[in-house]
């Protein structure tokens, strides 16, 4: 499992990436503002949504501050998924957001 900062994520998105951005906040938090390309899969639904992940792709996991993202990333990593976790979260995001 890899770790990146929120600034590194922003740089990665500006240069382009094939990685899937997974936001594990609640649907309400996600609706308040999220990264345009992010997919919302709340932390408590990750085990039930495991079929949405595959070992071929890369996934970047983030949340509000980093705690829930780390929990999700650890679980997915143990399931053999290629994971990068953002050590910070949307509270530190300085880029555009979509509502």
Contact map, one row per residue, 1 for C-alpha under 8 A:
111000000000000000000000000000000000000000000000000000000000000000000000110010000111100000000000000
111100000000000000000000000000000000000000000000000000000000000000000000000000000011100000000000000
111110000000000000000000000000000000000000000000000000000000000000000000000000000001111000000000000
011111011000000000000000000000000000000000000000000000000000000000000000000000000001111000000000000
001111111000000000000000000000000000000000000000000000000000000000000000000000000000011100000000000
000111111100000000000000000000000000000000000000000000000000000000000000000000000000011111011000000
000011111110000000000000000000000000000000000000000000000000000000000000000000000000000000001000000
000111111111000000000000000000000000000000000000000000000000000000000000000000000000000000000000000
000111111111100000000000000000000000000000000000000000000000000000000000000000000000010000000000000
000001111111110000000000000000000000000000000000000000000000000000000000000000000000000000000010000
000000111111111000000000000000000000000000000000000000000000000000000000000000000000000000000000000
000000011111111110000000000000000000000000000000000000000000000000000000000000000000000000000000000
000000001111111110000000000000000000000000000000000000000000000000000000000000000000000000000000000
000000000111111100000000000000000000000000000000000000000000000000000000000000000000000000000000000
000000000011111110000000000000000000000000000000000000000000000000000000000000000000000000000000000
000000000001111111000000000000000000000000000000000000000000000000000000000000000000000000000000000
000000000001101111100000000000000000000000000000000000000000000000000000000000000000000000000000000
000000000000000111110000000000000000000000000000000000000100000000000000000000000000000000000000000
000000000000000011111000000000000000000000000000000000001111000000000000000000000000000000000000000
000000000000000001111100000000000000111000000000000000001111000000000000000000000000000000000000000
000000000000000000111110000000000000111000000000000000000011110000000000000000000000000000000000000
000000000000000000011111000000000000011110000000000000000011110000000000000000000000000000000000000
000000000000000000001111100001000100011111000000000000000000111000001000000000000000000000000000000
000000000000000000000111110000000000000111100000000000000000111000011001000000000000000000000000000
000000000000000000000011111111000000000111100000000000000000001100010000000000000000000000000000000
000000000000000000000001111111000000000101100000000000000000000000000000000000000000000000000000000
000000000000000000000000111111100000000101000000000000000000000000000000000000000000000000000000000
000000000000000000000000111111110000000000000000000000000000000000000000000000000000000000000000000
000000000000000000000000111111111000000000000000000000000000000000000000000000000000000000000000000
000000000000000000000010111111111100000100000000000000000000000000000000000000000000000000000000001
000000000000000000000000001111111100000000000000000000000000000000000000000000000000000000000000001
000000000000000000000000000111111100000000000000000000000000000000000000000000000000000000000000001
000000000000000000000000000011111110000000000000000000000000000000000000000000000000000000000000111
000000000000000000000010000001111111010000000000000000000000000000000000000000000000000001000000111
000000000000000000000000000000001111110000000000000000000000000000000000000000000000000000000001110
000000000000000000000000000000000111110000000000000000000000000000000000000000000000000000000001110
000000000000000000011000000000000011111000000000000000000000000000000000000000000000000000000000000
000000000000000000011110000000000111111100000000000000000000000000000000000000000000000000000000000
000000000000000000011110000000000000111110000000000000000000000000000000000000000000000000000000000
000000000000000000000111111001000000011111000000000000000000000000000000000000000000000000000000000
000000000000000000000111100000000000001111101100100000000000000000000000000000000000000000000000000
000000000000000000000011111000000000000111111100000000000000000000000000000000000000000000000000000
000000000000000000000001110000000000000011111100000000000000000000011011000000000000000000000000000
000000000000000000000000000000000000000001111110000000000000000000000000000000000000000000000000000
000000000000000000000000000000000000000011111111100000000000000000000000000000000000000000000000000
000000000000000000000000000000000000000011111111110000000000000000000001000000000000000000000000000
000000000000000000000000000000000000000000011111110000000000000000000000000000000000000000000000000
000000000000000000000000000000000000000000001111111000000000000000000000000000000000000000000000000
000000000000000000000000000000000000000010001111111110000000000000000000000000000000000000000000000
000000000000000000000000000000000000000000000111111110000000000000000000000000000000000000000000000
000000000000000000000000000000000000000000000001111111000000000000000000000000000000000000000000000
000000000000000000000000000000000000000000000000111111000000000000000000000000000000000000000000000
000000000000000000000000000000000000000000000000111111101000000000000000000000001000000000000000000
000000000000000000000000000000000000000000000000001111111000000000000000000000001000000000000000000
000000000000000000000000000000000000000000000000000011111100000000000000000000011100000000000000000
000000000000000000000000000000000000000000000000000001111100000000000000000000001100000000000000000
000000000000000000110000000000000000000000000000000011111110000000000000000000001100000000000000000
000000000000000001110000000000000000000000000000000000111111000000000000000000001111000000000000000
000000000000000000111100000000000000000000000000000000001111100000000000000000001111000000000000000
000000000000000000111100000000000000000000000000000000000111110000000000000000000011110000000000000
000000000000000000001111000000000000000000000000000000000011111000001101100000000011110000000000000
000000000000000000001111000000000000000000000000000000000001111101011100000000000000111111000000000
000000000000000000000011100000000000000000000000000000000000111111111000000000000000000111000000000
000000000000000000000000100000000000000000000000000000000000011111010000000000000000000111100000000
000000000000000000000000000000000000000000000000000000000000001111110000000000000000001111110000000
000000000000000000000000000000000000000000000000000000000000011111111100000000000000011110000000000
000000000000000000000000000000000000000000000000000000000000001011111110000000000000000000000000000
000000000000000000000001100000000000000000100000000000000000011111111111000000000000000000000000000
000000000000000000000011000000000000000000100000000000000000111001111111100000000000111000000000000
000000000000000000000000000000000000000000000000000000000000110001111111110000000000111000000000000
000000000000000000000000000000000000000000100000000000000000000000111111111000000000000000000000000
000000000000000000000001000000000000000000100100000000000000100000011111111100000000000000000000000
100000000000000000000000000000000000000000000000000000000000100000001111111110000011100000000000000
100000000000000000000000000000000000000000000000000000000000000000000111111111000000000000000000000
000000000000000000000000000000000000000000000000000000000000000000000011111111100000000000000000000
000000000000000000000000000000000000000000000000000000000000000000000001111111111110000000000000000
100000000000000000000000000000000000000000000000000000000000000000000000111111111110000000000000000
000000000000000000000000000000000000000000000000000000000000000000000000011111111000000000000000000
000000000000000000000000000000000000000000000000000000000000000000000000001111111000000000000000000
000000000000000000000000000000000000000000000000000000100000000000000000000111111100000000000000000
000000000000000000000000000000000000000000000000000011111110000000000000000111111110000000000000000
100000000000000000000000000000000000000000000000000000111110000000000000000110011111000000000000000
110000000000000000000000000000000000000000000000000000000111100000000000100110001111100000000000000
111100000000000000000000000000000000000000000000000000000111100000000000100000000111110000000000000
111100000000000000000000000000000000000000000000000000000001110000001100100000000011111000000000000
001111001000000000000000000000000000000000000000000000000001110001001100000000000001111110000000000
001111000000000000000000000000000000000000000000000000000000010011001100000000000000111110000000000
000011000000000000000000000000000000000000000000000000000000011111000000000000000000011111110000000
000001000000000000000000000000000000000000000000000000000000011111000000000000000000011111111000000
000001000000000000000000000000000100000000000000000000000000011110000000000000000000000111111000000
000000000000000000000000000000000000000000000000000000000000000110000000000000000000000111111000000
000001000000000000000000000000000000000000000000000000000000000010000000000000000000000111111100000
000001100000000000000000000000000000000000000000000000000000000000000000000000000000000011111110000
000000000000000000000000000000000000000000000000000000000000000000000000000000000000000000011111000
000000000100000000000000000000000000000000000000000000000000000000000000000000000000000000001111100
000000000000000000000000000000000011000000000000000000000000000000000000000000000000000000000111110
000000000000000000000000000000001111000000000000000000000000000000000000000000000000000000000011111
000000000000000000000000000000001111000000000000000000000000000000000000000000000000000000000001111
000000000000000000000000000001111100000000000000000000000000000000000000000000000000000000000000111
